[in-house]
Amino acid sequence: MSRKAIIIGASGLIGSELLSVLLHSSAYTEVIALGRKPLNIQNQKLKEIITDFSNLSEIKDKIKADAIFCCIGTTRAKTPDLNNYRKIDHDIPIQIAKIAVENQVQQYHLVSALGANAKSSNFYSKIKGETEDDLKALNIPAIHIYQPSLLRGNRKEKRVAEKIALVLMKVIDPLLIGPLKKYRSIKTLVIALAMYQQSLKEDQGIFTYPSDIIKEIV
């Protein structure tokens, strides 16, 4: 069966991995990437919609697919203004999800984060938690939420603190056992493959996958 996918955040760390998986998949015959800039990728399956996400109603009729994958996100370093940060991490995913409901999209896959909690005192965790809660309140047949821990992948930008953390995690990861396994670092390709695998299923409901469960899917 041919499938159509929409991916938001295809230029990001997880999104770029997922885009590659979808483009190489025989299950998906069309992949639409929503983004601010062209990806500069040549592939017959790929269609791009360039948008600044300020007026999604203008492209509402194009947000139709079997599955939507939302991998968009930012950092405090990139987006120090908290209002803009919230627009990217919360408002855009939820606005697209609301359009998905109107267009009867059957699946919505969201990349969140481990520790997401709307009641958290941490701004990052709080926003992620609010996004999860608002998504769950929408009438989408299948909602899949992925909560990865520290990501291992090839970032374009340099993050000194993150590089140090990844070095430390090589030592710490084996020590995290039992209920602590979900805190182990995770490869971005593993997350992308898990999202792809779950999108091929017809299960309905709300599903949340912390890092350790994501690894078990692949």
C-alpha positions as CSV (number, residue, x, y, z in Angstrom):
1,M,0.0,0.0,0.0
2,S,1.4,3.4,-1.0
3,R,1.6,6.0,1.8
4,K,2.0,9.7,1.9
5,A,4.0,11.4,4.7
6,I,4.4,15.0,5.9
7,I,7.5,15.9,7.9
8,I,8.1,19.1,9.8
9,G,11.7,19.8,10.8
10,A,13.3,17.7,8.0
11,S,16.6,19.7,8.3
12,G,17.1,18.9,12.0
13,L,19.1,16.2,13.7
14,I,16.2,13.6,13.9
15,G,14.2,15.0,11.0
16,S,17.0,14.6,8.5
17,E,17.5,11.0,9.5
18,L,13.7,10.3,9.2
19,L,13.6,12.0,5.9
20,S,16.2,9.7,4.5
21,V,14.4,6.6,5.9
22,L,11.1,7.7,4.3
23,L,12.7,8.5,1.0
24,H,14.3,5.1,0.9
25,S,11.2,3.3,2.0
26,S,9.0,1.4,-0.5
27,A,6.1,1.9,1.8
28,Y,6.0,5.7,1.2
29,T,5.6,7.0,-2.3
30,E,5.4,10.7,-1.4
31,V,7.1,12.7,1.3
32,I,6.2,16.4,1.8
33,A,8.7,18.5,3.8
34,L,7.4,21.7,5.5
35,G,10.2,24.1,6.2
36,R,11.6,27.6,6.1
37,K,14.4,26.8,3.6
38,P,14.9,24.5,0.7
39,L,16.6,21.2,1.6
40,N,18.6,21.0,-1.6
41,I,17.8,17.3,-2.0
42,Q,16.8,15.8,-5.3
43,N,14.4,12.9,-5.0
44,Q,11.3,12.1,-7.0
45,K,9.3,11.3,-3.9
46,L,10.1,14.6,-2.2
47,K,7.9,17.7,-2.4
48,E,8.8,20.8,-0.4
49,I,6.5,23.5,1.0
50,I,8.4,26.6,2.0
51,T,6.7,28.4,4.8
52,D,7.6,30.6,7.8
53,F,4.7,28.9,9.7
54,S,3.1,32.3,10.5
55,N,-0.1,31.6,8.6
56,L,-0.6,27.9,8.2
57,S,-4.2,28.3,7.1
58,E,-2.8,29.3,3.7
59,I,-1.4,25.8,3.2
60,K,-4.2,24.0,5.1
61,D,-5.3,22.1,2.0
62,K,-1.8,20.7,1.5
63,I,-1.5,19.3,5.0
64,K,-3.1,16.0,4.1
65,A,-1.3,12.6,4.5
66,D,-1.4,9.2,6.0
67,A,1.0,10.3,8.7
68,I,2.5,13.5,10.0
69,F,5.9,13.5,11.6
70,C,6.7,16.6,13.7
71,C,10.5,16.8,14.4
72,I,10.6,20.6,14.8
73,G,12.4,22.1,17.8
74,T,14.9,24.7,18.9
75,T,17.3,25.5,21.7
76,R,17.8,28.5,24.1
77,A,21.1,29.3,22.3
78,K,19.3,29.5,18.9
79,T,16.1,31.1,20.3
80,P,16.8,33.1,23.5
81,D,13.4,34.8,23.3
82,L,11.0,32.6,25.3
83,N,8.0,33.6,23.3
84,N,9.6,32.6,20.0
85,Y,10.8,29.4,21.7
86,R,7.3,28.6,22.6
87,K,6.0,29.3,19.1
88,I,8.5,26.7,17.7
89,D,8.3,24.0,20.3
90,H,4.6,24.3,21.1
91,D,2.5,26.5,18.8
92,I,3.6,25.2,15.4
93,P,3.2,21.5,16.3
94,I,-0.2,22.1,17.8
95,Q,-1.4,24.3,15.0
96,I,-0.4,21.6,12.5
97,A,-2.1,18.9,14.6
98,K,-5.3,20.9,14.6
99,I,-5.2,21.1,10.8
100,A,-4.5,17.4,10.8
101,V,-7.8,16.8,12.7
102,E,-9.7,18.8,10.1
103,N,-8.1,17.0,7.3
104,Q,-8.7,13.6,8.9
105,V,-5.0,12.6,9.1
106,Q,-4.9,9.2,10.9
107,Q,-1.4,9.5,12.5
108,Y,0.6,12.2,14.2
109,H,4.1,11.5,15.4
110,L,5.8,14.0,17.7
111,V,9.4,14.2,18.9
112,S,9.3,15.4,22.5
113,A,11.9,14.8,25.2
114,L,12.5,12.6,28.2
115,G,11.2,14.4,31.3
116,A,8.5,16.3,29.5
117,N,6.0,17.6,32.1
118,A,3.6,20.5,31.9
119,K,4.1,21.1,35.7
120,S,7.9,21.2,35.6
121,S,9.7,24.2,36.8
122,N,12.2,23.7,33.9
123,F,11.1,25.8,30.9
124,Y,12.2,23.2,28.4
125,S,10.5,20.3,30.1
126,K,7.4,22.4,30.8
127,I,6.9,23.4,27.1
128,K,7.4,19.8,25.9
129,G,4.9,18.6,28.5
130,E,2.3,21.2,27.5
131,T,2.8,20.3,23.9
132,E,2.2,16.6,24.7
133,D,-0.9,17.4,26.7
134,D,-2.4,19.7,24.1
135,L,-1.8,17.1,21.4
136,K,-3.4,14.3,23.4
137,A,-6.5,16.5,23.7
138,L,-7.0,16.4,19.9
139,N,-9.1,13.9,18.1
140,I,-6.4,12.2,16.1
141,P,-6.9,8.4,15.8
142,A,-3.2,7.5,16.5
143,I,-0.8,9.8,18.4
144,H,2.7,8.6,18.9
145,I,5.0,10.6,21.2
146,Y,8.8,9.9,21.4
147,Q,10.7,11.0,24.4
148,P,14.4,10.6,23.7
149,S,17.2,11.3,26.1
150,L,20.6,12.8,25.1
151,L,20.9,12.6,21.3
152,R,23.8,11.1,19.5
153,G,24.1,12.3,15.9
154,N,26.0,14.5,13.5
155,R,25.0,18.1,14.4
156,K,25.9,20.9,12.0
157,E,26.4,23.4,14.8
158,K,29.0,23.0,17.5
159,R,27.8,22.5,21.1
160,V,30.7,22.2,23.5
161,A,28.7,21.2,26.5
162,E,26.8,18.6,24.6
163,K,30.0,17.1,23.2
164,I,31.4,16.8,26.8
165,A,28.2,15.2,27.9
166,L,28.3,12.6,25.1
167,V,31.9,11.7,26.1
168,L,30.8,11.2,29.7
169,M,27.7,9.2,28.6
170,K,30.0,6.6,26.9
171,V,31.2,5.8,30.4
172,I,27.9,6.3,32.2
173,D,25.5,4.5,29.8
174,P,26.5,1.0,30.8
175,L,25.9,1.8,34.4
176,L,22.3,2.9,33.8
177,I,20.4,-0.4,34.2
178,G,16.8,-1.3,35.1
179,P,14.5,1.7,35.4
180,L,17.5,4.0,34.6
181,K,18.0,2.5,31.1
182,K,15.8,5.2,29.7
183,Y,18.4,7.8,30.6
184,R,21.0,6.3,28.3
185,S,22.0,8.4,25.3
186,I,20.4,7.4,22.0
187,K,21.3,7.6,18.3
188,T,19.1,9.8,16.2
189,L,18.8,7.1,13.5
190,V,17.3,4.7,16.1
191,I,14.6,7.3,16.8
192,A,13.9,7.8,13.1
193,L,13.6,4.1,12.5
194,A,11.3,3.7,15.4
195,M,9.0,6.5,14.1
196,Y,9.0,4.8,10.7
197,Q,8.2,1.4,12.1
198,Q,5.3,2.6,14.2
199,S,3.9,4.5,11.3
200,L,3.4,1.2,9.4
201,K,1.1,-0.1,12.1
202,E,-2.7,0.5,12.2
203,D,-2.9,0.8,16.0
204,Q,-5.1,3.5,17.3
205,G,-4.7,5.4,20.6
206,I,-2.1,7.5,22.4
207,F,1.4,5.9,22.6
208,T,4.4,7.3,24.5
209,Y,7.9,5.9,24.0
210,P,10.7,6.9,26.4
211,S,14.3,6.2,25.1
212,D,14.5,2.6,26.3
213,I,11.3,1.7,24.6
214,I,12.3,3.5,21.4
215,K,15.4,1.2,21.3
216,E,13.2,-1.9,21.7
217,I,11.0,-1.0,18.7
218,V,13.9,-1.0,16.2
